[in-house]
């Protein structure tokens, strides 16, 4: 009986691990998408690329501090796009989709 209970508990814990990993990945990708949306908004507000990091930080973002390091990495991608594409494309959703796929 103890053996069966131990096996059942181990099985339940093992099956819960992917769920926790998926939730962590969703959270991580969500924060990254928020950063992309913040940089997109700065571009729409015509903030210069070299000032985008300071502009995003001044807006007091709701993500953990470590995600602010992503701003300089995604800014060139967004600033190289045509403004019409920036206006019409949901870049945050696109980023989230790419992030979740990896």
C-alpha distance (Angstrom), angle and dihedral (degrees) to the residues before:
residue distance angle dihedral
X1 . . .
X2 3.80 . .
X3 3.77 89.4 .
X4 3.80 92.9 52.9
X5 3.80 91.4 47.4
X6 3.81 91.4 49.9
X7 3.80 91.1 49.6
X8 3.81 91.4 48.3
X9 3.81 92.4 49.7
X10 3.80 91.6 47.6
X11 3.80 89.7 49.7
X12 3.78 92.7 49.8
X13 3.79 92.2 48.6
X14 3.79 91.8 48.2
X15 3.78 92.5 49.4
X16 3.81 91.0 49.8
X17 3.80 94.1 53.7
X18 3.83 95.4 74.2
X19 3.80 89.6 49.3
X20 3.80 91.1 53.5
X21 3.80 91.1 45.6
X22 3.79 90.7 49.1
X23 3.80 91.0 50.1
X24 3.81 91.2 49.6
X25 3.79 90.0 48.9
X26 3.81 91.4 49.1
X27 3.80 90.2 51.0
X28 3.80 92.7 47.3
X29 3.80 93.3 47.4
X30 3.79 90.5 45.3
X31 3.80 91.9 55.5
X32 3.80 90.5 47.2
X33 3.81 89.9 51.0
X34 3.82 89.0 50.4
X35 3.81 89.2 54.6
X36 3.81 90.8 50.0
X37 3.80 90.3 50.1
X38 3.81 91.0 49.7
X39 3.81 91.6 52.0
X40 3.81 89.6 45.7
X41 3.79 89.9 52.4
X42 3.81 90.6 49.5
X43 3.80 89.1 52.5
X44 3.80 90.7 49.9
X45 3.81 88.2 51.1
X46 3.82 87.6 53.2
X47 3.81 95.2 -117.2
X48 3.81 110.6 167.5
X49 3.80 113.2 -106.2
X50 3.79 93.1 -120.6
X51 3.82 90.1 55.5
X52 3.80 98.2 44.1
X53 3.83 96.0 97.0
X54 3.80 92.4 54.1
X55 3.80 91.1 43.9
X56 3.81 92.7 52.6
X57 3.82 92.2 46.6
X58 3.81 91.3 49.2
X59 3.80 88.7 58.2
X60 3.84 89.0 64.4
X61 3.81 97.4 -125.4
X62 3.79 119.6 -144.2
X63 3.79 96.6 -131.2
X64 3.83 127.4 94.9
X65 3.81 115.4 -85.5
X66 3.82 94.8 -107.3
X67 3.81 90.5 67.5
X68 3.80 91.4 61.5
X69 3.81 86.5 73.4
X70 3.82 87.5 68.5
X71 3.83 92.2 65.2
X72 3.83 96.1 80.7
X73 3.81 89.7 45.6
X74 3.81 97.4 54.0
X75 3.81 98.3 34.0
X76 3.84 95.3 79.7
X77 3.81 90.4 49.7
X78 3.81 91.6 53.2
X79 3.81 96.4 38.9
X80 3.83 92.1 51.9
X81 3.81 91.2 57.3
X82 3.78 122.4 93.5
X83 3.79 110.9 -97.9
X84 3.81 90.1 -122.5
X85 3.82 89.4 58.7
X86 3.80 91.5 47.3
X87 3.80 89.9 52.1
X88 3.79 96.6 47.5
X89 3.80 103.6 35.1
X90 3.80 124.4 78.9
X91 3.79 94.8 -135.0
X92 3.80 93.6 177.4
X93 3.80 91.8 57.0
X94 3.81 90.9 46.2
X95 3.81 90.9 50.6
X96 3.80 91.7 47.0
X97 3.80 90.9 51.1
X98 3.82 92.3 50.0
X99 3.80 91.4 45.8
X100 3.80 93.9 50.0
X101 3.82 90.9 48.2
X102 3.79 94.1 59.6
